[in-house]
Amino acid sequence: MPILLCSAAPLCAAPSEGVDAGWILQRIARPAPASTGFVELRGSALLKTPLRVEGRYARPDADTLVREVSAPYRETTTLRGGQATLERQGKPPRRFALDKVPELAALQDSFGAILSGDRRLLEQHYVLAAEGSRQQWRMQLKPKDAALAQRLREVRLFGRGAELRCIESEPAKGDMQRTLLAGAAEQAQQVADADALAALCHGQRQ
């Protein structure tokens, strides 16, 4: 019987299986159409507490990324076909080329590659590294391109199983941006404490 076989053998405990970037990307891939809520925290030396922005990311098709902000203001940014359209309540839409705003272009390419599970595309621009277990993992993306590395030090993804729960972007200069997604964003709705929000991002049980 299993109990007798394992009673004197700690090795019978099932080990936690490790992960690599390929395993993570396969699990978190969400083919279009797809959407997820987010809670974004932006640090600033001018603010006592990080600016909190809430909304939803949507991919109506494989070539489009929509970022809808619902609080503390209303704004919709649509990235499609090398163009960005910015819409704010009470103002006419603004349109501009993504090559003039490399941060938005990088957001569309990276987020699209992550949600489609395109490891090859990500590895064209980043060095990938993963650690943790299938129950709780972390993946690091470090820019290969020197120009991008001058603006962005690294991106860190945190998740549990097939759920991407948080993205941290560490700029070369300035404050880190933390974006909670999916279940972590839902849990963050009633949370204001910065340490508690960081714990949610990193997958620590509350």
C-alpha positions as CSV (number, residue, x, y, z in Angstrom):
1,M,0.0,0.0,0.0
2,P,1.3,3.5,-0.8
3,I,1.2,4.6,2.9
4,L,3.4,1.7,3.9
5,L,5.8,2.2,1.0
6,C,6.3,5.9,1.8
7,S,6.1,5.8,5.6
8,A,9.9,5.8,6.0
9,A,10.9,7.5,2.8
10,P,10.7,11.3,2.6
11,L,11.7,11.0,-1.1
12,C,8.2,9.7,-1.8
13,A,6.9,13.3,-1.6
14,A,6.3,14.5,-5.1
15,P,8.9,17.1,-6.1
16,S,7.7,20.5,-7.4
17,E,8.3,20.5,-11.2
18,G,10.6,23.3,-12.5
19,V,9.8,25.6,-15.4
20,D,11.5,27.1,-18.4
21,A,10.5,30.0,-20.7
22,G,8.9,27.7,-23.2
23,W,6.6,26.1,-20.7
24,I,5.5,29.4,-19.3
25,L,4.7,31.0,-22.7
26,Q,2.8,27.9,-23.8
27,R,0.6,28.1,-20.7
28,I,-0.1,31.8,-20.6
29,A,-0.8,32.2,-24.4
30,R,-4.3,33.7,-25.0
31,P,-5.2,33.7,-28.7
32,A,-7.3,36.7,-29.8
33,P,-9.9,37.7,-29.0
34,A,-9.0,38.1,-25.4
35,S,-9.1,40.6,-22.6
36,T,-8.0,41.1,-19.0
37,G,-8.4,43.7,-16.3
38,F,-5.4,45.5,-15.0
39,V,-4.3,47.6,-12.0
40,E,-1.2,49.7,-12.9
41,L,1.1,51.4,-10.3
42,R,3.4,54.1,-11.5
43,G,6.1,55.4,-9.2
44,S,7.1,59.0,-9.3
45,A,9.5,61.2,-7.3
46,L,6.8,63.9,-7.5
47,L,4.2,61.7,-5.8
48,K,4.0,60.4,-2.2
49,T,2.3,57.2,-3.4
50,P,2.4,55.6,-6.8
51,L,-0.3,56.7,-9.3
52,R,-2.9,53.9,-9.5
53,V,-4.5,53.4,-12.9
54,E,-7.2,50.8,-13.5
55,G,-8.7,49.5,-16.7
56,R,-8.6,46.6,-19.2
57,Y,-6.3,45.3,-21.9
58,A,-8.0,43.8,-25.0
59,R,-6.9,42.0,-28.2
60,P,-9.9,41.9,-30.5
61,D,-7.6,40.4,-33.1
62,A,-4.0,39.3,-33.4
63,D,-2.8,42.7,-34.8
64,T,-4.6,45.0,-32.4
65,L,-3.9,45.9,-28.7
66,V,-6.4,48.1,-26.9
67,R,-5.7,49.7,-23.5
68,E,-8.8,51.1,-21.8
69,V,-8.3,53.2,-18.7
70,S,-11.4,53.6,-16.5
71,A,-9.9,55.3,-13.4
72,P,-8.8,57.8,-12.3
73,Y,-9.5,59.1,-15.8
74,R,-11.0,57.7,-19.0
75,E,-8.8,57.0,-21.9
76,T,-8.5,54.5,-24.7
77,T,-5.3,53.7,-26.6
78,T,-5.5,51.5,-29.7
79,L,-2.4,50.1,-31.3
80,R,-2.8,48.7,-34.8
81,G,-0.9,48.6,-38.1
82,G,2.0,50.7,-36.9
83,Q,-0.4,53.4,-35.7
84,A,-1.6,54.6,-32.3
85,T,-5.0,56.2,-31.6
86,L,-5.5,58.0,-28.3
87,E,-9.1,58.9,-27.3
88,R,-9.9,60.9,-24.2
89,Q,-13.4,62.0,-23.1
90,G,-14.4,65.3,-24.5
91,K,-11.4,65.6,-26.8
92,P,-10.9,64.7,-30.5
93,P,-8.9,61.5,-31.2
94,R,-5.2,61.8,-31.7
95,R,-3.3,59.6,-34.1
96,F,0.4,59.1,-34.5
97,A,2.9,56.6,-35.9
98,L,4.3,54.1,-33.4
99,D,7.9,54.6,-34.6
100,K,7.6,58.1,-33.0
101,V,6.8,56.5,-29.7
102,P,9.1,53.4,-29.3
103,E,7.7,52.6,-25.8
104,L,4.2,52.0,-27.3
105,A,5.7,50.0,-30.2
106,A,7.6,47.8,-27.7
107,L,4.4,47.4,-25.6
108,Q,2.5,46.1,-28.7
109,D,5.3,43.8,-29.8
110,S,6.1,42.4,-26.4
111,F,2.6,42.0,-25.1
112,G,1.4,40.5,-28.4
113,A,4.3,38.0,-28.4
114,I,3.6,37.1,-24.7
115,L,-0.1,36.6,-25.3
116,S,0.4,34.6,-28.5
117,G,3.2,32.5,-26.8
118,D,5.6,33.5,-29.5
119,R,9.0,32.6,-27.9
120,R,10.9,33.1,-31.2
121,L,9.7,36.7,-31.5
122,L,10.5,37.5,-27.9
123,E,14.0,36.0,-28.2
124,Q,14.7,38.3,-31.1
125,H,14.5,41.2,-28.7
126,Y,15.2,39.8,-25.2
127,V,17.2,37.3,-23.3
128,L,14.7,35.1,-21.4
129,A,15.3,33.4,-18.1
130,A,12.8,31.5,-15.9
131,E,12.7,30.2,-12.3
132,G,10.3,28.8,-9.8
133,S,7.8,26.0,-10.1
134,R,4.7,25.4,-12.1
135,Q,2.7,26.5,-9.2
136,Q,4.5,29.8,-8.8
137,W,7.0,31.1,-11.4
138,R,8.9,34.2,-12.6
139,M,10.3,35.0,-16.0
140,Q,12.8,37.7,-16.8
141,L,13.2,39.5,-20.1
142,K,16.5,41.5,-20.7
143,P,16.8,43.6,-23.8
144,K,19.3,42.6,-26.4
145,D,19.1,45.8,-28.4
146,A,21.4,48.5,-27.1
147,A,19.0,51.3,-27.9
148,L,16.2,49.5,-26.1
149,A,18.5,48.7,-23.1
150,Q,19.2,52.5,-22.8
151,R,15.5,52.9,-21.9
152,L,14.6,49.6,-20.3
153,R,16.7,47.6,-17.9
154,E,14.4,44.5,-17.7
155,V,10.8,43.2,-17.6
156,R,9.7,40.6,-15.0
157,L,6.6,38.4,-15.4
158,F,5.1,36.7,-12.4
159,G,2.4,33.9,-12.5
160,R,0.8,30.8,-11.2
161,G,0.3,27.9,-13.5
162,A,-1.4,29.2,-16.7
163,E,-2.2,32.6,-15.1
164,L,0.0,35.7,-15.9
165,R,-0.6,37.7,-12.7
166,C,1.8,40.6,-12.9
167,I,4.3,42.5,-15.1
168,E,7.1,44.7,-13.7
169,S,8.9,47.0,-16.0
170,E,12.2,48.4,-14.7
171,P,13.4,51.4,-16.8
172,A,17.0,52.3,-17.1
173,K,16.2,55.6,-15.3
174,G,13.2,56.4,-13.2
175,D,10.7,54.4,-11.2
176,M,9.5,50.9,-11.8
177,Q,6.0,50.3,-13.2
178,R,4.0,47.4,-11.8
179,T,0.9,46.1,-13.6
180,L,-1.3,43.5,-11.9
181,L,-3.5,41.4,-14.2
182,A,-6.2,38.8,-14.2
183,G,-6.8,37.3,-10.7
184,A,-4.2,39.6,-9.1
185,A,-6.0,42.7,-10.5
186,E,-9.3,41.5,-9.1
187,Q,-7.7,40.9,-5.7
188,A,-6.2,44.4,-5.8
189,Q,-9.5,46.2,-6.1
190,Q,-9.8,46.5,-2.3
191,V,-6.1,46.8,-1.6
192,A,-4.3,50.2,-1.2
193,D,-1.1,49.3,0.8
194,A,2.0,49.3,-1.5
195,D,3.6,46.3,0.2
196,A,0.4,44.2,-0.1
197,L,0.1,45.1,-3.8
198,A,3.7,44.0,-4.3
199,A,3.0,40.7,-2.5
200,L,0.0,40.2,-4.9
201,C,2.2,40.8,-7.8
202,H,4.9,38.4,-6.7
203,G,2.4,35.7,-6.0
204,Q,2.7,35.6,-2.2
205,R,-0.4,34.3,-0.4
206,Q,-2.4,36.8,1.5
